[in-house]
Amino acid sequence: MAEALPFLSTLLLAYLAGSLPTGFLVARALRVDITRAGSGNIGATNVFRVLGRGPGTLVLLVDLLKGALAVRLAPALAAALVPADSAALPALAALGAVLGHNYTCWLGFKGGKGVATSAGAMAALIPPAFAVTVVTWVLVFLAGRYVSLASIAAAVVLPVGTAFTVAGPTRWPLVGFTSVLAALAVWRHRPNIQRLRAGTEHRFDKPKAPAS
């Protein structure tokens, strides 16, 4: 049991970091319940559409930071509580942050889709693979103007980018780990996939001005 404490501590700390419902809090500060507006999602895309560029950008940046800081700080904090040195802790922190964002305890274990938080975590954990996913996201988005399709494509490319940019004994464990993150992201986009197949998914246009 003692051997598992660093892993459990890392997972819990990262989950709590990721669970901060940024979109909900920013919208609530503007007197909007984002869970009842637009798509009802608390992520940056819905905040951008409902409240505009400023709030949407703020949510995006904080959600990115949640993932990055969880990877950087949660393993160190866990090791300070229970001394440990494991290469698996940063990856576990990334998973914890994404789970916290997707299933936040502050909103009845409902949350966002984890794309921005995953991206922040990957930027800290595997920067070259993160760069590959960013390029993929941008190209797919510019081609179709679908945020959901760009996010799904970036998720699918993540394990491939990891395989080609990581060397040494950690390559395949990280490929397996990023495959889990990719599968989780695609799973969270199930409604979007249905709308894409039906031709009813919304393209990303100019955000609506917030209600006065």
C-alpha positions as CSV (number, residue, x, y, z in Angstrom):
1,M,0.0,0.0,0.0
2,A,2.8,2.4,0.9
3,E,4.3,1.9,-2.6
4,A,1.0,3.1,-4.2
5,L,0.7,6.3,-2.1
6,P,2.9,8.5,-4.5
7,F,0.8,7.4,-7.4
8,L,-2.5,7.9,-5.6
9,S,-1.4,11.3,-4.3
10,T,-0.3,12.4,-7.7
11,L,-3.5,11.4,-9.3
12,L,-5.6,13.1,-6.6
13,L,-3.6,16.4,-6.7
14,A,-3.7,16.5,-10.5
15,Y,-7.4,15.7,-10.5
16,L,-8.1,18.6,-8.1
17,A,-6.1,20.9,-10.3
18,G,-7.9,19.8,-13.4
19,S,-11.3,19.9,-11.7
20,L,-11.4,23.7,-11.5
21,P,-14.5,24.5,-13.7
22,T,-12.9,27.5,-15.4
23,G,-15.6,28.1,-18.0
24,F,-18.4,27.8,-15.5
25,L,-16.7,30.3,-13.1
26,V,-15.9,32.8,-15.8
27,A,-19.4,32.7,-17.2
28,R,-20.9,32.9,-13.7
29,A,-18.9,36.0,-13.1
30,L,-20.6,37.5,-16.1
31,R,-24.0,36.3,-14.7
32,V,-24.4,33.5,-17.3
33,D,-25.0,29.8,-16.5
34,I,-22.8,28.3,-19.3
35,T,-24.3,24.9,-18.6
36,R,-27.6,26.3,-19.9
37,A,-26.3,28.3,-22.8
38,G,-25.1,27.3,-26.2
39,S,-24.1,23.7,-26.2
40,G,-24.1,23.6,-22.4
41,N,-20.5,22.6,-22.3
42,I,-18.1,24.4,-19.9
43,G,-15.2,24.4,-22.3
44,A,-13.6,27.3,-24.1
45,T,-15.3,26.8,-27.4
46,N,-18.8,27.2,-25.9
47,V,-17.7,30.2,-23.7
48,F,-16.2,31.8,-26.8
49,R,-19.4,31.4,-28.8
50,V,-21.7,32.5,-26.0
51,L,-19.7,35.3,-24.3
52,G,-17.1,36.4,-26.8
53,R,-13.4,36.4,-27.5
54,G,-12.2,37.8,-24.1
55,P,-13.9,35.3,-21.8
56,G,-13.3,32.4,-24.3
57,T,-9.6,33.2,-24.5
58,L,-9.3,33.4,-20.7
59,V,-10.9,30.0,-20.3
60,L,-8.7,28.5,-22.9
61,L,-5.5,29.8,-21.3
62,V,-6.5,28.6,-17.8
63,D,-7.5,25.2,-19.0
64,L,-4.2,24.9,-20.8
65,L,-2.4,25.9,-17.6
66,K,-4.4,23.4,-15.6
67,G,-2.9,20.5,-17.6
68,A,0.6,21.9,-17.8
69,L,0.9,22.8,-14.1
70,A,-0.6,19.5,-13.0
71,V,2.2,17.7,-14.9
72,R,4.9,20.0,-13.5
73,L,3.7,20.3,-9.9
74,A,1.6,17.4,-8.9
75,P,4.4,14.8,-9.0
76,A,6.7,17.1,-7.0
77,L,4.0,17.8,-4.4
78,A,3.2,14.1,-4.1
79,A,6.9,13.2,-3.7
80,A,7.2,15.8,-1.0
81,L,4.3,14.1,0.9
82,V,5.5,10.6,0.2
83,P,9.1,10.4,-1.1
84,A,9.2,8.7,-4.5
85,D,10.9,8.9,-7.9
86,S,9.0,7.4,-10.8
87,A,8.9,8.4,-14.5
88,A,5.2,7.4,-14.5
89,L,4.2,10.2,-12.1
90,P,4.0,13.0,-14.7
91,A,2.0,10.9,-17.1
92,L,-0.3,10.0,-14.2
93,A,-0.7,13.7,-13.4
94,A,-1.7,14.4,-17.0
95,L,-4.4,11.8,-16.8
96,G,-5.6,13.1,-13.5
97,A,-5.9,16.6,-14.8
98,V,-7.9,15.6,-17.8
99,L,-10.2,13.4,-15.7
100,G,-10.7,16.3,-13.4
101,H,-11.6,18.6,-16.2
102,N,-13.9,16.1,-17.9
103,Y,-15.6,14.9,-14.7
104,T,-15.3,17.8,-12.2
105,C,-16.5,17.0,-8.7
106,W,-17.7,20.6,-8.4
107,L,-20.4,20.2,-11.1
108,G,-21.7,16.7,-10.3
109,F,-18.9,15.0,-12.2
110,K,-19.8,16.7,-15.4
111,G,-17.4,18.8,-17.3
112,G,-15.7,19.7,-20.6
113,K,-14.2,17.5,-23.2
114,G,-10.6,17.8,-22.1
115,V,-9.0,19.1,-25.3
116,A,-7.3,22.2,-23.9
117,T,-6.3,20.5,-20.6
118,S,-4.9,17.6,-22.5
119,A,-3.0,20.0,-24.8
120,G,-1.5,21.8,-21.8
121,A,-0.5,18.5,-20.2
122,M,1.1,17.3,-23.4
123,A,3.0,20.6,-23.8
124,A,4.6,19.9,-20.5
125,L,5.0,16.1,-20.9
126,I,5.9,15.6,-24.6
127,P,6.5,19.0,-26.3
128,P,7.3,17.6,-29.8
129,A,4.2,15.5,-29.9
130,F,2.2,18.5,-28.6
131,A,3.6,20.5,-31.6
132,V,2.4,17.9,-34.0
133,T,-1.1,18.0,-32.6
134,V,-1.2,21.8,-32.7
135,V,-0.3,21.8,-36.4
136,T,-2.9,19.1,-37.1
137,W,-5.6,21.0,-35.2
138,V,-4.8,24.2,-37.1
139,L,-4.8,22.6,-40.5
140,V,-8.0,20.7,-40.0
141,F,-9.8,23.7,-38.4
142,L,-8.8,26.0,-41.3
143,A,-10.0,23.4,-43.8
144,G,-13.4,23.0,-42.4
145,R,-14.0,25.5,-39.5
146,Y,-15.1,22.7,-37.3
147,V,-13.6,22.9,-33.8
148,S,-14.8,19.4,-32.9
149,L,-13.3,17.8,-36.1
150,A,-10.0,19.6,-35.5
151,S,-10.0,18.4,-31.9
152,I,-10.8,14.8,-32.9
153,A,-8.1,14.8,-35.6
154,A,-5.5,16.2,-33.1
155,A,-6.4,13.5,-30.6
156,V,-6.0,10.7,-33.1
157,V,-2.6,12.1,-34.3
158,L,-1.3,12.4,-30.7
159,P,-0.2,8.8,-30.3
160,V,1.3,8.8,-33.8
161,G,3.2,12.0,-33.0
162,T,4.4,10.5,-29.7
163,A,5.7,7.4,-31.6
164,F,7.7,9.5,-34.0
165,T,9.1,12.1,-31.6
166,V,9.9,10.1,-28.4
167,A,12.9,7.8,-28.3
168,G,14.2,5.3,-25.8
169,P,12.5,3.0,-23.3
170,T,9.7,5.5,-22.6
171,R,8.4,5.6,-26.2
172,W,5.9,2.7,-26.2
173,P,4.6,3.3,-22.7
174,L,3.9,6.9,-23.7
175,V,2.3,5.8,-26.9
176,G,0.0,3.6,-24.9
177,F,-0.7,6.4,-22.5
178,T,-1.4,9.0,-25.2
179,S,-3.7,6.4,-26.9
180,V,-5.8,6.3,-23.8
181,L,-6.0,10.1,-23.8
182,A,-6.9,10.1,-27.4
183,A,-9.6,7.5,-26.9
184,L,-11.0,9.6,-24.0
185,A,-11.1,12.7,-26.1
186,V,-12.9,11.0,-29.0
187,W,-15.3,9.4,-26.6
188,R,-16.2,12.8,-25.2
189,H,-16.9,14.0,-28.7
190,R,-19.6,11.4,-29.4
191,P,-22.4,13.9,-29.9
192,N,-20.2,16.0,-32.2
193,I,-19.4,12.9,-34.3
194,Q,-23.1,12.2,-34.7
195,R,-23.7,15.8,-35.8
196,L,-20.8,15.7,-38.2
197,R,-22.1,12.6,-39.8
198,A,-25.6,14.1,-40.0
199,G,-24.2,17.4,-41.4
200,T,-25.7,19.4,-38.5
201,E,-22.5,20.3,-36.6
202,H,-22.0,24.0,-36.2
203,R,-19.0,25.7,-37.9
204,F,-17.0,28.1,-35.9
205,D,-18.0,31.7,-36.8
206,K,-17.7,35.0,-35.1
207,P,-18.8,34.8,-31.5
208,K,-22.1,36.3,-30.4
209,A,-21.8,39.5,-28.4
210,P,-22.7,38.9,-24.7
211,A,-26.1,40.0,-23.6
212,S,-26.2,43.4,-21.9
